[in-house]
């Protein structure tokens, strides 16, 4: 079994202390937030040469709402403008995922600073350069599933358990595009607007739709009537089949 000598142990201790110090600075010396930074992003915290805590703090201050320690809709919109991206671009969902944002159009200080830290950015210019790399994350089915699951919680209104149909459809069309395009997304959204209007989307329906989209062929040739899909998906299959028979 390999063992560290005294010099190596000293280096490990120094590294841990440095990482902890940088994490505390980024958390504005909040111990709980600093501990969270350390265990989720300790390596990035130690890389003080790539992320300047003062620059990150100044960046947050430039977007936070007056009288509030939060970035609200206006600040988020200005953030998007400076990044030169549309607020409805999937890249903003990816960035929000890295910030672990609780709701749309808002970032707490901890969410913004910890997310920028994880992405290794302390300026808009650095984040702009990072965008092409971030976009590629949707190519990974594993990361896409994480992003997809995050999107449901992110899309909920405050104090709501479910996502409204309008918001869910918009989010689905955003997610099922590009590298993760699903040929039935337009049919699915139209079906819901006709048969499920005014109703909310449950987490179970949201989660199982991804499995459905990834396993069931667009012509339903491998669809099993006896599978335990949510009733909405069964109705959707019957609806599309009827539409295709009529045409």
Secondary structure, DSSP 8 states (H G I E B T S, - for coil): -----HHHHHHHHHHHHHHHHHHHHHTTT-HHHHHHHHHHHHHHHH-TTT--HHHHHHHHHHHS-TTSSEE-HHHHHHHHHHHT--TTSHHHHHHHHHHT-SSTT-EEHHHHHHHHHHTT-SSHHHHHHHHHHHHGGGGSHHHHHHHHHHHHHHHS-TT-SSEEHHHHHHHHHHHSSGGG--TTHHHHHHHHHHHSTT-EE-HHHHHHHHHHHHHS-TT-TT--TTS---HHHHHHHHHHHHHHHH-
